[in-house]
Amino acid sequence: MKTALLSALLAASLAGAQPVPIPASAPLELRGLWVDAFGPGLKTPAEIDRLVSDARAMNVNVLFAQVGRRGDCYCNRAAMPRTDDPAVPEGFDPLAYLIEKAHPLGIQVHAWIITTAIWNSPTPPKSPDHAFNLHGPDRQGRDNWLMKKFDGTVKGGADWILDPGHPDAAEYIRNMYVSVVKNYDVDGIQFDRVRYPDYNPVGGPNGWGYNETALERYRAETGAQGTPAPEDPAWAVWRRTQVTNLVRDTALAVKAVRPDVSVNAATITYGAGPTTDEGFRATRTYNEVLQDWATWVREGYLDVNVMMNYKRDFVPEQAGWFNTWAAYAAGLKVRAPWATQVSGAAIYLNDPRSTLAQVRKTRSSGLGWAGYSYRTPTADVNAGKRTTADALPELILTLAGPGGPFAAPARWVRPDPQTFRAIRGTLTAASGPLGGREVCLLDEGGRELARTTTNAAGGYGFLRVPGRAVRVAAGGVSSEVHSDLVTASAGRVTDLAPLALP
């Protein structure tokens, strides 16, 4: 009864309150909230006004707003067509309005886009330019961009999915994110489902990736014959590399437009977490869905790693898994301090008391926090037992009320572009495929600083480049042969001349 009364009082207070900006003197701590587009929250001016007010009341400072659902955009100016969602008023631009309302309060807006899922309805999208209409299941050869499973399955659950091993699909995905950054003052972009699909045996192997164009690339780049089995280790390495290259290339393209935009990803934490970087290679994340986010962190592809550490705190085994992933991220934060580590919590699977316990554990590990999701703030809402309007005030009171972990506001800032240096380039070759070639970043004395693999077009890049002279080398050829050593400029992506291989 007391909790219900307090929730009612808070709701009444919020209804008439005018949110005030987060003070510039507030400490730095990332506190995020995912806002999905599978229900109300982002679709009308009234919903967004309510969202921003609620976020400020909870003292969160980052909204991971789902502007890209399945090949569409909750915005008017992007590479993807505007959403068909009838809940969005004609002509209304949800992303622009959200930025307009959130920024004056010191709340960041990160454009969350589902990376690979492209459509899930028997009725095709209305826009003839939608990727599903142009490159969906009725297209043949290279025009078909869709994922396929070893057993012939063509959908992951209800979704048609883009294959990251298809070079045109990878380019399209990269352009989705870049187009949003070019046209909107977003504070960040977030990858979601940037991996191979689920629906595999627990622990792997992953059975997806059998798009014909992707298979042709694999054979050309590795010399493999026939069709690889899902458990083929070389095939797993190749597919995992396609996802890593997609993250790298998109990060480079985004930073080339605006180096102060945060690049982040919602990453997988199935089962128990590792204790070491070597142990990460034995996780379900690495083997079951072929996602190597530990490398993305170490190589500087991500500014923020938002683990989807979705566990029920009241289930002892899951609570243990939550702790192991948080501990691994805390260690990774020490080894790779350039990337912020965030433990994303499944508020939709927990009651407010359990969410509070997870927030406290997250903060004690020195990690940022994010909750999924605004629309389903408790397990009761997710189960249809309560409404969001009824349950959200209780969660806000639990976290941001007197004595709560978010009782005082905190702020978050964009990456400092002056700490950013990157280079990118392209290989050419007299013969053979351009993809799958190793490229090394070397210092002036020839010491290796980093190593990466080219994409299908021979593209490569490095996002953690020191402020001194470096060069690249591949296939026995060094950039020093063609030009002087390069010193990457702060605050930009430095483009290198093509490196010609014999």
Secondary structure, 3 states (H helix, E strand, C coil): CHHHHHHHHHHHHHHHCCCCCCCCCCCECCEEEEECCCCCCCCCHHHHHHHHHHHHHHCCCEEEEEEECCCCECCCCCCCCECCCCCCCCCCCHHHHHHHHHHHHCCEEEEEEECCEEECCCCCCCCCCCHHHHHCCCCCHHHCCECCECCCCCCECCEEEECCCCHHHHHHHHHHHHHHHHHCCCCEEEEECCCCCCCCCCCCCCCECCCHHHHHHHHHHHCCCCCCCCCCHHHHHHHHHHHHHHHHHHHHHHHHHCCCCEEEEEECCCCCCCCCHHHHCCCHHHHHCCCCHHHHHHCCCCCEEEEECCCCCCCHHHHHHHHHHHHHHHHHHHHCCCCEEEEEEEHHHCCHHHHHHHHHHHHHCCCEEEEECCCCCCHHHHCCCCCHHHHHHHHHHHHHCCCCCCCCCCECCCCCHHHCEEEEEEEEECCCCCCCCEEEEEECCCCEEEEEECCCCCEEEECCCCCCCEEEEECCEEHHHHCCCECCCCCEEEECCCEEEC
